Amino acid sequence: MAGDLRCEVCVIGGGIGGIATAWHLARRGVRAVVLEAFTVASGATGRNGGFFIAGVAPAYDESCRLWGRPLAIRRHLATLAAQAEMLGAASQVGARQEFRLTGVLRVAMDADEAVRLRSHHSALLADGFQGSLVGPDALPVALQRPERLGLFTAHDGSVQPARWVRALAEDIQVYEGTRVLEPPTAEGAGVRVETAQGTVLAGYVVVAADGGLSALLPSVHRVRPRRLNMLATGPARPGLLPVPIYARDGYEYAQQLPSGRVTLGGFSDLDGEASWTQAAVVSAPVQDRLTSYLRDELGVFAPVTHRWAGIVGYADDPVPTCGPVPGSDGRILALGGYNGTGHVQAWVAARVAADLVATGTSVDADLYVWPN
């Protein structure tokens, strides 16, 4: 951005949440300007495991216990609808090839986890959702153990997140390299946003920063930034991981790309208190553990070529944040806190935010928590 700017809506954050918000607004006849401190998809959107999955962070049976079945059903249905809408949008922008609908396999690593996985599966089936159990002999060879169990969801898969989101941003006015210096402030009938390049005066501001949400909106204290570690290898033997896998209640996640490369993330619990940070710097102990898991558990001996960390937003509930910031007269909205399951949930939150900006209401405004 060069100099001051006036616009109808200013979106802060060029990840999936921010770009999707601008995309949804454009389809409602509202033009938005996106401010991104670095480049589109350079944050958690481009630094994640590349999973394309329906549902929320907790297992479905736990979601029913936490929030009651009616709300758990609505949240799950919203993510299923979002998957279909995202694939449609990807086709429109020439990025459908960035998605692979291979299904996803959740793997219970021991007998106790297998009990939890069966409960998750039973709850899904009870409400008419998909999922099929996979016995230990049908798991990928490296993961086969007598006490293990899998759950396969055919509608899920993976995505190359950076390329897809950058394609989605092609027709959106994005100012990269434009850092917001302080929290946006309501001013009269609009909102002021200060950047190093100039001032933006907007009718509405949507802060879609996930892990950076509390830094830009300190009042949204329920969302905390957390560091997640990943690595990638050179090409490994084909067929080691036929589909993306979640393991150990989702703490570990891996997939093998068509090129043969394997990407692996996890062990945030090993990082402990050090994981609660805004610094996207890799943790040496976590990376060491990922390396040994790669060899000892997955049987991948290709050299590690990349190591990185991404900052995502977590809430204790664990429910994402979406809605107007108190005291802003509905003119500043916040999106984030997806608890490590942001790619599809951010699309849902972006649609809700776009409805609220464009019409003042949304039938799904109660799906997520409003800022506090």
C-alpha positions in Angstrom: 0.0 0.0 0.0 1.2 3.5 -0.8 -0.4 6.3 1.1 -3.8 6.7 2.7 -6.8 4.7 1.6 -10.6 4.7 1.9 -12.6 1.5 1.4 -15.9 -0.1 2.1 -14.4 -3.1 4.0 -10.8 -3.7 5.2 -9.7 -7.2 5.9 -6.6 -7.7 8.0 -4.8 -11.0 7.2 -4.0 -12.7 3.9 -4.5 -16.3 5.0 -7.5 -18.5 4.2 -9.7 -16.7 6.7 -9.0 -13.2 5.3 -9.0 -14.2 1.6 -12.2 -16.2 2.0 -13.9 -13.3 3.7 -13.1 -11.0 0.8 -14.2 -13.7 -1.6 -17.5 -14.2 0.2 -18.0 -10.4 0.4 -17.4 -10.0 -3.4 -20.2 -12.5 -4.0 -22.5 -10.4 -1.9 -21.6 -7.3 -3.9 -19.2 -5.8 -1.3 -15.7 -4.9 -2.3 -13.0 -5.5 0.3 -9.3 -4.5 0.5 -7.0 -7.1 2.2 -3.9 -6.0 4.2 -1.2 -8.7 4.6 2.0 -8.0 6.6 4.1 -10.4 4.4 2.6 -12.3 1.5 -0.6 -14.2 0.9 -0.7 -17.6 2.7 2.7 -16.9 4.3 1.4 -17.6 7.8 -0.3 -20.6 9.2 -2.3 -21.0 6.0 0.8 -22.0 4.1 2.6 -23.7 7.0 0.2 -26.4 8.0 -0.2 -30.1 7.3 -2.3 -29.6 4.2 -5.3 -31.5 5.5 -8.8 -30.9 4.1 -11.1 -32.3 6.7 -14.7 -31.8 7.9 -15.5 -31.4 11.6 -14.1 -29.4 14.5 -11.2 -29.9 16.8 -12.8 -32.3 19.3 -13.9 -35.8 18.3 -17.5 -35.9 17.3 -18.7 -37.7 20.5 -16.9 -35.2 22.6 -18.4 -32.3 20.6 -21.9 -33.8 21.4 -21.0 -33.9 25.1 -19.5 -30.4 25.1 -22.2 -28.5 23.2 -25.2 -30.9 22.8 -26.1 -32.8 19.7 -28.1 -30.1 17.9 -25.1 -27.7 17.8 -22.6 -30.4 17.2 -24.6 -31.5 14.2 -24.9 -28.0 12.8 -21.1 -27.4 13.2 -20.3 -30.7 11.4 -22.8 -30.0 8.7 -21.4 -26.5 8.2 -17.9 -27.9 7.6 -19.2 -30.5 5.1 -21.0 -27.8 3.2 -17.9 -25.7 3.3 -15.8 -28.5 1.7 -18.2 -28.6 -1.2 -18.2 -24.8 -1.6 -14.4 -24.7 -1.4 -14.1 -27.3 -4.2 -16.5 -25.2 -6.3 -14.5 -22.1 -5.7 -11.3 -23.8 -6.5 -12.7 -24.9 -9.8 -13.7 -21.3 -10.6 -10.2 -20.0 -9.9 -8.3 -22.8 -11.6 -7.0 -24.4 -8.4 -9.1 -27.6 -8.3 -5.9 -29.7 -9.0 -4.5 -28.5 -5.6 -7.1 -30.7 -3.8 -6.8 -34.5 -3.5 -9.9 -36.2 -2.2 -8.2 -39.4 -1.1 -10.0 -39.7 2.2 -8.2 -39.3 5.6 -7.4 -42.1 8.0 -7.4 -41.5 11.7 -5.2 -44.1 13.5 -5.6 -45.1 17.1 -2.1 -45.9 18.3 -3.0 -48.0 21.3 -5.9 -49.9 22.9 -7.1 -46.9 24.9 -7.2 -44.6 21.9 -9.0 -47.3 19.9 -11.8 -47.1 22.5 -12.1 -43.4 21.9 -12.0 -43.8 18.2 -14.9 -46.3 18.3 -16.9 -43.9 20.3 -16.2 -41.1 17.8 -17.2 -43.4 15.0 -20.5 -44.5 16.7 -21.5 -40.9 17.3 -20.9 -40.0 13.7 -23.0 -42.9 12.5 -25.8 -42.2 15.0 -26.2 -38.7 13.4 -25.9 -40.0 9.8 -22.4 -38.9 9.1 -19.8 -41.0 7.2 -16.9 -43.0 8.5 -15.8 -46.6 8.4 -13.5 -48.6 10.7 -10.3 -50.1 9.4 -8.8 -53.1 11.2 -5.1 -53.3 12.1 -4.3 -55.6 9.1 -5.7 -53.0 6.7 -3.7 -50.0 8.0 -0.6 -48.8 6.1 2.1 -51.5 6.6 4.3 -49.3 8.8 1.5 -48.6 11.2 0.1 -52.1 11.6 0.0 -53.3 15.2 -2.6 -55.7 16.7 -3.9 -53.1 19.1 -4.4 -50.4 16.5 -7.5 -49.2 14.7 -8.3 -46.8 11.9 -11.3 -44.6 11.0 -11.5 -43.7 7.3 -13.6 -40.7 6.1 -13.9 -40.7 2.3 -15.0 -37.1 1.9 -11.8 -35.7 3.4 -8.4 -35.3 1.8 -5.5 -32.9 1.4 -4.8 -29.6 -0.3 -1.7 -27.6 -1.3 -2.9 -24.6 0.8 -0.6 -21.9 -0.3 -1.2 -22.4 -4.1 -5.0 -22.7 -3.6 -5.4 -19.6 -1.5 -3.1 -17.5 -3.7 -5.3 -18.5 -6.7 -8.4 -17.5 -4.7 -6.8 -14.1 -4.1 -6.1 -13.4 -7.8 -9.2 -11.2 -8.2 -9.0 -9.6 -4.7 -7.3 -6.3 -4.0 -4.5 -7.4 -1.7 -1.8 -5.1 -0.3 1.1 -7.4 0.7 4.0 -6.1 2.8 1.6 -3.9 4.7 1.8 -4.4 8.4 -0.9 -3.1 10.7 0.8 -1.2 13.5 -1.9 -1.1 16.2 -5.4 -2.4 16.9 -8.0 -0.8 14.6 -10.2 1.8 16.3 -13.9 2.7 15.6 -14.1 6.3 14.6 -17.4 7.9 13.9 -19.2 5.8 11.3 -16.1 3.9 10.3 -12.9 2.3 11.5 -9.3 3.6 11.3 -6.4 1.2 10.6 -2.8 2.5 10.9 -0.1 0.9 8.8 3.5 1.8 8.2 2.5 3.0 4.7 -0.5 5.0 5.6 -4.0 5.1 7.2 -7.0 3.1 6.0 -10.4 4.4 6.7 -13.0 1.7 6.3 -16.7 1.2 6.9 -15.9 -2.2 8.4 -12.8 -4.0 9.5 -12.5 -7.8 9.7 -9.4 -9.0 11.6 -8.7 -12.5 10.3 -5.4 -13.4 11.9 -6.0 -16.7 13.8 -2.7 -17.0 15.7 -2.2 -13.2 15.6 -5.7 -12.3 16.6 -5.0 -11.3 20.3 -2.0 -9.2 19.2 -4.3 -7.1 16.9 -7.3 -7.3 19.1 -6.1 -7.5 22.8 -9.8 -7.7 23.9 -10.1 -11.1 22.2 -8.1 -12.7 25.0 -9.7 -16.2 24.6 -7.5 -17.0 21.6 -3.8 -17.8 22.3 -1.0 -18.2 19.7 0.6 -21.6 19.6 3.6 -22.9 17.6 3.2 -26.1 15.6 6.2 -27.9 14.0 6.5 -29.7 10.7 9.1 -31.3 8.5 9.3 -32.6 4.9 11.4 -35.1 3.2 12.8 -35.8 -0.2 11.0 -38.4 -2.3 10.4 -41.7 -0.4 9.3 -45.1 -1.6 5.8 -44.8 -3.2 2.8 -46.1 -1.3 4.1 -45.8 2.2 1.1 -43.6 3.1 -1.7 -44.2 0.6 -3.8 -41.5 2.3 -3.2 -38.7 4.8 -3.1 -39.9 8.4 -4.0 -38.5 11.8 -2.5 -40.3 14.8 -2.5 -40.1 18.6 -5.8 -38.2 18.8 -4.6 -35.9 16.0 -1.3 -34.8 17.7 0.6 -36.3 14.8 -0.4 -35.9 11.1 1.4 -37.0 7.9 0.8 -37.4 4.2 2.8 -38.6 1.2 2.6 -36.2 -1.7 2.3 -37.4 -5.4 6.0 -36.5 -5.7 6.9 -39.1 -3.0 7.8 -36.5 -0.4 6.4 -37.0 3.1 5.3 -34.2 5.3 4.9 -34.8 9.0 3.8 -32.6 11.9 3.0 -33.0 15.6 4.3 -33.4 19.1 3.1 -30.0 20.2 2.4 -31.6 23.6 6.2 -32.3 23.9 6.8 -28.6 23.3 4.8 -27.9 26.5 4.7 -24.3 27.6 7.2 -23.3 25.0 4.6 -23.9 22.3 2.6 -20.9 23.5 4.4 -18.2 21.5 4.0 -15.9 18.5 7.5 -16.8 17.2 7.5 -19.1 14.3 10.8 -20.7 15.2 11.2 -24.4 15.1 11.7 -26.3 18.4 14.8 -28.5 18.4 13.4 -31.2 20.7 10.1 -31.4 18.8 12.0 -31.6 15.5 14.2 -34.4 16.9 11.1 -36.3 17.9 9.5 -35.8 14.5 12.7 -37.1 12.9 12.7 -40.3 15.0 9.0 -40.8 14.5 9.5 -40.5 10.7 12.1 -43.3 10.8 10.9 -45.6 13.6 7.1 -45.3 13.2 6.5 -44.5 9.6 9.5 -46.3 8.1 10.5 -43.3 6.0 14.3 -43.0 5.5 14.4 -40.3 2.8 16.4 -37.2 3.9 14.7 -34.4 5.7 14.8 -31.4 3.4 12.7 -28.8 5.2 11.7 -27.9 8.8 9.4 -25.2 9.8 6.8 -23.9 12.3 3.5 -22.1 12.0 1.6 -20.1 14.5 -2.1 -21.0 15.0 -4.8 -19.8 17.4 -6.1 -22.0 20.2 -9.1 -21.4 22.6 -9.7 -23.5 25.7 -13.3 -24.2 24.8 -12.3 -25.2 22.0 -14.5 -23.1 19.8 -13.4 -20.7 17.1 -14.0 -17.0 17.4 -16.3 -15.2 14.9 -18.2 -12.0 15.3 -18.3 -8.3 16.2 -15.8 -7.0 18.7 -17.6 -5.5 21.8 -17.7 -1.7 21.8 -17.2 -1.4 18.0 -20.9 -1.0 17.1 -20.5 -4.1 14.9 -17.9 -2.4 12.7 -14.9 -4.5 13.8 -15.2 -8.2 13.5 -12.8 -11.0 14.6 -12.1 -14.4 13.1 -9.6 -17.0 14.4 -8.8 -19.6 17.1 -9.5 -22.7 15.0 -7.5 -25.0 17.4 -5.3 -26.4 14.6 -8.3 -27.3 12.3 -8.5 -24.0 10.5 -8.6 -24.6 6.8 -12.3 -25.6 6.5 -13.5 -23.9 9.7 -12.0 -20.6 8.5 -14.1 -20.8 5.4 -17.2 -21.2 7.5 -16.3 -18.3 9.8 -15.5 -16.2 6.7 -18.9 -16.8 5.3 -20.6 -15.8 8.6 -18.5 -12.7 8.8 -19.3 -11.7 5.2 -23.0 -12.1 6.0 -22.7 -10.0 9.1 -21.0 -7.2 7.2 -23.2 -7.3 4.1 -26.6 -7.8 5.8 -26.1 -7.3 9.6 -27.2 -10.9 10.3 -26.3 -14.5 9.6 -28.3 -17.7 10.2 -25.1 -19.3 11.5 -24.0 -16.4 13.7 -24.3 -18.7 16.7 -22.0 -21.4 15.3 -18.9 -19.9 16.8 -18.2 -17.7 19.8 -18.3 -14.0 19.6 -15.3 -12.1 20.9 -15.1 -11.3 24.6 
